[in-house]
Amino acid sequence: MGKFCKKIKENSIGYFIINFNAIKDEKLSKHNSIRVGGNADYYVEPQTIKEFVDIIKYCKNNNIKYFILGNGTKVVFADNGFRGVVICTKKLNKIVQKKEIICAMCGVNLFALNRYLIENSLSGLEFSFGIPGTMGGAIYMNAGAYGDEIGNYVKKIQIFDGEKIKIIKGKNLTFSYRQSVVKEKGYIVLKVWLKLKNGDKNQIEKKCNEYFSKRKIAQPLETFNFGSTFKKTNGIIAGKIIDNLGLKGVTINGAQVSTLHGNFIVNKNNATMQDIKDLIALIKMKVYESCGVMLDEEVILIGDD
């Protein structure tokens, strides 16, 4: 563990473990959707927003490296792990409703949120049914599909800017394609208020199922993957051009371009981060040689490799 071991000894990691129930040497491949990555020095799941903020403050005040993890999609950890603290938001999953306004904590899973909306006859987020992320991640990257985006429904959010907890109104979040002020400024999402519409429960459920069926047909949902690899760039839909270039099925060691969807990389056989990085580089080179466009990744590579 090198430098981090020395640092945590200096800063009394015993206090951290006892007060925040941190786990030592937690395997990160268990906590991301493509099942790749070594161990984190420490892994913790805060139970409340206050505890979440307290952990971040502790890490910042003691110069301890940390990474905030949601549902583990769009993330690949290094094969030698993460030298620091991984803070997972999965237990920050409370949903509160006031008429057509939903307040969801950052760790609320989009599957769970959509099931709640179906049961309470609230419409608007059907497009997101099947996106395997959390509210925090959805806001960070303005998650979208089928011509709609989460940013279209945000009334306000609560964030931690590293020093203070603040409220930002939806109109000030500057949402755009896969972008938000949260991403630009590095804010940490704590809670999200969504303005939805009353609707017919059966119609909402039908629409959700229709979107999910489309995903099941077009995407390799039965394999370990991190979702789409590349953003749309200069009007180019990455999956289509990758398909046209005959790259489906191309494999580097354990990582493979999905045979079902060209914009997905799957863990075919004990893939490593290096396998994934090499495959991404190969795809980007082939696309650039073909059409002069350099694709931009959606996935985030985390760690020391």
Residue pairs with C-beta under 8 A, 6 or more apart in sequence:
1 41
1 83
2 83
3 83
4 41
4 64
4 65
4 83
4 84
5 41
7 62
7 63
7 64
8 16
8 41
8 42
8 64
11 62
11 63
11 64
13 22
13 42
16 22
16 42
16 58
16 85
17 24
17 42
20 44
20 46
20 51
20 54
20 55
20 58
21 44
21 45
22 42
22 43
22 44
22 85
23 42
23 43
23 44
24 41
24 42
25 39
25 40
25 41
26 39
26 40
26 42
26 43
26 86
27 37
27 38
27 39
28 37
28 38
28 39
28 40
28 43
28 77
28 81
28 82
28 86
29 35
29 36
29 37
29 38
29 77
31 43
31 69
31 72
31 86
31 88
32 69
32 72
32 73
32 75
32 76
32 77
32 226
33 71
33 72
33 73
33 132
33 224
33 225
33 226
33 227
34 76
34 224
34 225
34 226
34 265
34 266
34 267
34 271
34 276
35 224
35 267
36 76
36 77
36 79
36 267
36 271
36 272
36 273
36 276
37 76
37 77
37 78
37 79
37 81
37 82
37 273
37 302
37 303
38 77
38 78
38 79
38 80
38 81
38 82
38 303
39 81
39 82
40 77
40 81
40 82
40 84
40 85
40 86
41 81
41 82
41 83
41 84
41 85
42 84
42 85
42 86
43 85
43 86
43 88
44 55
44 85
44 86
44 87
44 88
45 87
45 88
45 89
45 90
45 91
46 52
46 54
46 55
46 87
46 89
46 91
46 92
47 91
47 92
48 92
49 92
49 105
49 190
49 191
52 87
52 89
52 92
52 106
52 190
53 160
53 165
53 190
55 66
55 85
55 87
56 66
56 68
56 87
56 160
56 162
56 188
58 64
59 65
59 66
59 84
59 85
59 87
60 162
64 84
64 85
65 82
65 83
65 84
65 85
66 84
66 85
66 86
66 87
67 82
67 84
67 85
67 86
67 87
67 302
68 87
68 89
68 136
68 188
69 75
69 86
69 87
69 88
69 89
70 88
70 89
70 90
70 106
70 107
70 133
70 134
70 136
70 137
71 90
71 109
71 132
71 133
71 134
71 137
73 132
73 133
73 137
73 226
73 227
74 133
74 137
74 141
74 226
74 227
74 298
74 299
74 300
75 226
75 299
75 300
75 302
76 226
76 273
76 276
76 299
76 300
76 301
76 302
77 273
77 302
77 303
78 273
78 301
78 302
78 303
78 304
78 305
79 272
79 273
79 274
79 303
79 305
80 303
80 304
80 305
81 303
81 304
82 302
82 303
82 304
83 304
88 107
89 105
89 106
89 107
89 134
89 136
90 107
90 109
90 134
91 107
92 105
92 106
92 107
92 108
93 105
93 107
93 108
93 109
93 112
94 104
94 105
94 108
95 102
95 103
95 104
95 105
95 108
95 112
95 113
95 116
96 102
96 103
96 104
97 103
97 116
97 120
97 122
100 122
100 195
100 196
100 197
100 198
101 155
101 193
101 194
101 195
101 196
102 113
102 116
102 117
102 122
102 193
102 194
102 196
103 191
103 192
103 193
103 194
104 113
104 135
104 191
104 192
104 194
105 135
105 190
105 191
106 134
106 135
106 136
106 188
106 189
106 190
106 191
106 192
107 134
107 135
107 136
108 134
108 135
109 132
109 133
109 134
110 125
110 128
110 129
110 131
110 132
110 133
110 134
110 135
110 138
110 143
111 129
111 130
111 132
113 125
113 128
113 135
114 125
114 126
114 128
114 129
114 208
117 123
117 124
117 125
117 196
117 204
118 201
118 204
118 205
118 208
119 201
121 198
121 199
121 200
121 201
121 204
122 196
122 197
122 198
122 199
122 204
123 196
123 197
123 198
123 199
123 203
123 204
123 207
124 152
124 153
124 194
124 195
124 196
124 197
125 150
125 153
125 194
125 196
126 204
126 207
126 208
126 211
127 144
127 145
127 146
127 147
127 148
127 211
128 138
128 143
128 145
128 150
129 208
129 209
129 211
129 212
130 211
130 212
130 215
130 216
130 221
131 138
131 143
131 145
131 227
132 227
133 143
135 189
135 192
136 188
136 189
136 192
137 143
138 150
139 150
139 151
139 154
139 157
139 173
139 180
139 182
139 189
139 192
140 180
140 182
140 183
140 189
141 178
141 179
141 180
141 183
141 298
142 149
142 150
142 151
142 175
142 176
142 177
142 178
142 179
142 180
143 149
143 150
144 150
144 151
144 177
144 178
145 211
146 211
146 214
149 175
149 177
150 175
151 170
151 173
151 175
151 180
152 175
153 194
153 195
153 196
154 170
154 173
154 175
154 192
154 193
154 194
154 195
155 169
155 170
155 193
155 194
155 195
156 167
156 168
156 169
156 170
156 193
157 167
157 168
157 170
157 173
157 182
157 189
157 190
157 191
157 192
157 193
158 165
158 166
158 167
158 189
158 190
158 191
158 192
159 165
159 166
159 167
159 168
159 182
159 187
159 188
159 189
159 190
160 166
160 187
160 188
160 190
161 185
161 187
161 188
162 186
162 188
165 190
168 181
168 187
172 181
173 180
173 181
173 182
174 180
174 181
174 184
177 231
177 232
178 231
178 298
181 187
182 189
215 221
218 260
218 261
219 258
219 260
219 261
219 264
220 258
220 259
220 260
220 261
220 264
220 266
223 258
223 266
223 267
223 268
224 266
224 267
225 258
225 264
225 265
225 266
225 267
226 265
226 299
227 264
227 298
227 299
228 238
228 239
228 263
228 264
228 298
229 238
229 263
229 264
229 265
229 280
229 283
229 297
229 298
229 299
230 238
230 263
230 283
230 295
230 296
230 297
230 298
231 238
231 295
231 296
231 297
231 298
232 238
233 293
233 294
233 295
233 296
234 293
236 287
236 291
236 293
236 295
237 263
238 262
238 263
238 287
238 295
239 261
239 262
239 263
239 264
240 262
241 262
241 287
241 290
241 291
242 248
242 257
242 262
242 263
242 283
242 287
243 262
245 286
245 287
245 290
247 257
247 262
247 283
247 286
248 257
248 258
248 259
248 260
248 262
249 256
249 257
249 259
250 256
250 257
250 279
250 282
250 283
251 257
251 268
251 279
252 275
252 278
252 279
252 282
253 269
253 271
253 272
253 275
253 278
254 267
254 268
254 269
254 270
254 271
254 272
254 275
255 265
255 266
255 267
255 268
255 271
255 272
255 275
255 276
255 278
255 279
256 265
256 266
256 268
256 279
257 264
257 265
257 266
257 279
257 283
258 264
258 265
258 266
265 276
265 279
265 280
273 301
273 303
273 305
274 305
276 301
277 301
277 305
280 297
280 299
283 295
284 294
284 295
287 293
287 294
287 295
288 294
288 295
